[in-house]
Amino acid sequence: MTKISFEIQQQIIQCFGLCFHYKDTVVSFMQTSGVPNDLILKWKSEPKFVWAKNVINELNKTENGRLIIRRIATEFYKMKNIPDEVQDRDRGLDALRKLKRLIGDTQQNKVNETLNNSYHRSRQEMKIQLRQQLLQKIEELKTEYYSLFSSDNPQERGYRLEKIVANLFRINDIDYHDSYRNRTNTQQLDGYFRFEGFDYLVEIKWEKNPVNSPKIASLKQKVDTKLTSTRGLFLSINGFRDEVIQDFSNKDAKILFMDGQELAYILENRISLYEALKVKIIGASKTGNPNVSIINQE
């Protein structure tokens, strides 16, 4: 049986160390994955990273052990969240997402290297089912988004648009917080999310005309009052005035722009949300342009 890749095994160890707080939770997870109890208890007194590393190394010695490693990977892949008691949730969620991406990439290219033959069919069926569920959810969001164009109630339309954006992030496994006010009630934000180590404040506008610079300046002021790792994402359904791009094309702006056409592009599944954000971020980093288009990037 082909061993699961070294990179995935190392990320499994990272997940054991970062996705759990209590050791009893680790014990339960290992038992669910089929790890023998004597092997679980042998290194339980060690730190979680060392404990997991020793268990993985021992499992690699036998064919049945390598099957158990695959079961461990599958259990992590099925996790939707990490326990509430984990202190550094951001690091834990980042580690889990990275493992899922590694497993997904491996399954896409060389399924037989990550899953044994007995689990191949069920694993593929589950992957197809999850993919179909994701596409169905995105299709539902797209239908709702297009229905908003016939709405004659701007307030209701804006509220529903915020919900569409929030759900789009969540079904793509990006932790998203709905609109809120700060503790002093001086700033209202349409949303917040964390992506690859940076915090993003979200502003969403559906106005008759393209957004002007003062509207962007309002979001920039909110970003500037937060930590240096804070950035902004401004979604304007009807786009931006020409001078806005020039006014905020500099290293200090830290605001990414997205319009309604680009949102539709994502909802039509022509590019994933993750890929769209990467295009925006890399483009802004290379050129200083906060409005790099995601169209035709697939």
C-alpha positions in Angstrom: 0.0 0.0 0.0 1.4 3.4 -1.0 2.1 5.6 2.0 0.2 8.8 2.4 2.4 11.8 1.4 4.9 13.2 3.9 3.4 16.7 3.5 0.0 15.5 4.5 1.3 13.5 7.4 3.2 16.6 8.7 0.0 18.7 8.4 -2.0 16.0 10.3 0.5 16.4 13.1 0.0 20.2 13.0 -3.7 19.7 13.2 -3.4 17.5 16.2 -1.4 20.2 17.9 -3.5 23.2 16.9 -7.1 21.9 16.4 -7.5 20.5 19.9 -7.1 21.9 23.5 -7.9 19.0 25.8 -6.0 15.7 25.4 -9.2 13.7 26.1 -10.6 15.2 22.9 -7.5 14.0 21.1 -8.0 10.5 22.6 -11.6 10.4 21.4 -10.6 11.5 17.9 -7.9 8.9 17.6 -10.3 6.2 18.8 -12.8 7.2 16.2 -10.1 6.9 13.6 -9.3 3.4 14.7 -6.0 4.0 16.5 -5.3 1.2 19.0 -5.7 2.3 22.6 -2.3 1.1 23.7 -0.7 3.2 21.0 -2.9 6.2 22.0 -1.9 6.0 25.7 1.8 5.2 25.1 2.7 8.9 24.4 -0.3 10.7 26.0 1.9 12.4 28.5 3.9 14.1 25.8 3.0 17.5 24.2 0.3 17.0 21.5 2.7 17.6 18.6 5.2 15.0 19.9 2.4 12.7 20.8 0.9 12.8 17.3 4.3 12.5 15.6 5.1 9.4 17.6 1.7 7.8 16.8 2.0 8.6 13.1 5.6 7.2 13.0 4.4 4.0 14.7 1.4 3.6 12.4 3.7 3.9 9.3 5.4 0.7 10.2 2.5 -1.6 9.1 0.0 -1.7 6.3 -2.9 -1.6 8.7 -1.3 1.4 10.4 -1.1 3.2 7.1 -4.8 2.5 6.6 -5.5 4.1 10.0 -3.5 7.2 8.9 -5.9 7.5 6.0 -8.8 7.2 8.3 -7.3 10.0 10.5 -7.0 12.2 7.4 -10.6 11.4 6.4 -11.9 12.4 9.9 -10.0 15.7 9.8 -11.4 16.3 6.2 -14.9 15.8 7.6 -14.5 18.4 10.4 -16.5 21.5 9.8 -15.1 23.4 12.8 -12.7 22.9 15.7 -13.7 22.6 19.4 -14.7 25.9 21.1 -12.1 25.6 23.8 -9.2 25.9 21.4 -7.4 29.1 22.4 -5.8 30.1 19.1 -8.8 29.4 16.8 -7.3 31.2 13.8 -4.2 29.1 13.7 -6.3 25.9 14.3 -8.7 26.7 11.4 -5.9 27.7 9.1 -4.1 24.4 9.8 -7.4 22.4 9.2 -8.0 24.3 5.9 -4.5 23.7 4.7 -4.9 19.9 5.4 -8.2 19.9 3.5 -6.6 21.6 0.5 -3.7 19.1 0.6 -6.0 16.2 0.7 -8.3 17.6 -2.0 -5.3 18.3 -4.3 -4.0 14.8 -3.8 -7.4 13.2 -4.4 -7.8 15.2 -7.6 -4.5 14.2 -9.0 -3.6 10.8 -7.5 -6.5 9.4 -5.6 -4.8 6.0 -5.2 -1.9 7.6 -3.3 -4.1 8.9 -0.5 -6.9 6.3 -0.2 -6.7 2.6 -0.1 -8.7 0.5 -2.6 -11.4 -0.5 -0.1 -12.2 3.2 0.7 -11.7 4.5 -2.8 -15.3 4.2 -4.0 -17.0 5.6 -0.9 -14.4 8.4 -0.7 -15.0 9.4 -4.3 -18.7 9.3 -3.8 -18.5 11.5 -0.8 -16.3 13.9 -2.7 -18.7 14.1 -5.6 -21.6 14.5 -3.2 -19.9 17.4 -1.3 -19.0 19.0 -4.7 -22.6 18.7 -5.8 -23.8 20.2 -2.5 -21.4 23.1 -2.9 -22.5 23.8 -6.4 -26.2 23.6 -5.4 -25.7 26.1 -2.6 -23.9 28.5 -4.9 -26.6 28.0 -7.5 -29.2 29.0 -4.9 -27.2 32.1 -4.0 -26.9 33.1 -7.6 -30.7 32.7 -8.1 -31.3 34.9 -5.1 -28.8 37.5 -6.2 -30.3 37.9 -9.6 -33.8 38.2 -8.1 -32.6 41.3 -6.2 -32.4 43.2 -9.4 -36.2 43.3 -9.6 -36.6 44.4 -6.0 -38.0 47.9 -5.4 -37.1 48.0 -1.7 -33.5 49.2 -1.4 -33.3 48.5 2.3 -34.5 44.9 2.0 -32.3 44.4 -1.1 -29.3 45.6 0.8 -30.0 43.3 3.8 -30.5 40.2 1.5 -27.3 41.1 -0.4 -25.3 41.1 2.9 -26.7 37.6 3.7 -25.8 36.3 0.2 -22.2 37.5 0.7 -22.0 36.1 4.2 -23.3 32.7 3.0 -20.9 32.7 0.0 -17.9 33.0 2.3 -19.2 30.4 4.8 -19.9 27.7 2.2 -16.3 28.3 1.0 -15.0 27.5 4.5 -14.0 31.2 5.1 -15.1 32.3 8.6 -17.3 35.3 8.2 -19.0 37.6 10.7 -22.2 39.4 9.8 -22.7 43.2 10.1 -22.1 44.7 13.5 -21.3 47.9 15.4 -18.2 48.5 17.5 -18.5 48.8 21.3 -18.7 52.6 21.2 -21.4 52.4 18.5 -19.4 54.8 16.3 -18.6 52.4 13.5 -20.9 50.0 11.6 -19.4 47.3 9.4 -21.2 45.2 6.9 -19.0 42.2 7.6 -15.6 40.9 8.6 -13.5 37.9 7.6 -10.0 36.5 8.1 -8.1 35.3 5.1 -4.5 34.1 5.0 -3.4 35.9 8.1 -5.1 39.2 7.5 -8.4 40.7 8.8 -10.7 42.2 6.3 -13.5 44.7 7.1 -16.3 44.5 4.5 -18.4 47.3 3.1 -21.3 46.5 0.7 -23.1 49.1 -1.4 -25.9 48.8 -3.9 -26.4 52.4 -5.1 -27.8 53.7 -8.3 -24.5 55.3 -9.4 -20.9 54.1 -9.1 -19.3 54.7 -5.7 -17.3 57.8 -5.2 -14.1 58.4 -3.2 -15.8 59.7 0.1 -17.5 56.3 0.4 -14.2 54.5 0.1 -12.6 56.9 2.5 -15.1 56.0 5.2 -14.0 52.3 5.0 -10.4 53.3 4.9 -10.8 55.3 8.1 -12.3 52.2 9.8 -9.3 50.1 8.5 -6.8 52.7 9.7 -8.1 52.6 13.3 -7.5 48.8 13.5 -4.3 46.7 13.7 -1.8 47.0 10.9 -2.9 43.5 9.7 -6.3 44.9 8.9 -7.5 45.4 5.3 -10.8 46.2 3.6 -13.0 44.7 0.9 -15.4 47.1 -0.7 -18.2 45.5 -2.8 -20.1 48.0 -5.0 -22.7 46.4 -7.2 -22.6 49.2 -9.7 -18.9 49.7 -9.6 -16.7 52.7 -8.9 -16.1 56.1 -10.4 -12.9 56.4 -12.4 -11.1 58.7 -10.0 -11.7 56.3 -7.1 -9.2 53.8 -8.6 -6.5 56.5 -8.8 -7.3 57.9 -5.4 -6.8 54.5 -3.7 -4.0 53.0 -5.8 -1.3 53.2 -3.2 0.3 51.0 -0.6 -1.4 52.8 2.3 -5.0 52.3 1.0 -5.2 48.6 1.8 -8.7 48.4 0.2 -9.7 45.8 -2.4 -12.5 46.6 -4.8 -15.1 44.2 -6.2 -18.2 45.0 -8.3 -21.5 43.3 -9.0 -20.3 41.7 -12.3 -17.4 40.0 -10.4 -19.8 38.8 -7.7 -21.9 37.2 -10.4 -18.8 35.7 -11.9 -18.1 33.9 -8.6 -21.7 32.9 -8.2 -21.7 31.4 -11.7 -18.8 29.3 -10.5 -16.5 30.6 -13.1 -13.9 31.2 -10.4 -13.9 30.2 -6.8 -14.1 32.8 -4.0 -10.7 31.7 -2.7 -9.2 32.1 -6.2 -10.9 35.5 -6.7 -9.5 36.9 -3.4 -6.0 35.6 -4.3 -6.2 37.4 -7.7 -7.3 40.6 -6.1 -4.6 40.4 -3.4 -1.7 39.4 -5.7 -2.8 42.0 -8.3 -2.9 44.8 -5.7 0.5 43.7 -4.3 2.2 43.7 -7.7 0.6 46.7 -9.4 -0.9 48.8 -6.6 -4.3 48.6 -8.4 -7.0 47.7 -5.8 -9.5 46.9 -8.6 -7.7 44.1 -10.5 -10.4 42.2 -12.4 -11.1 38.5 -11.7 -12.9 38.2 -15.1 -11.4 35.6 -17.4 -8.9 34.4 -14.7 -10.1 30.8 -14.8 
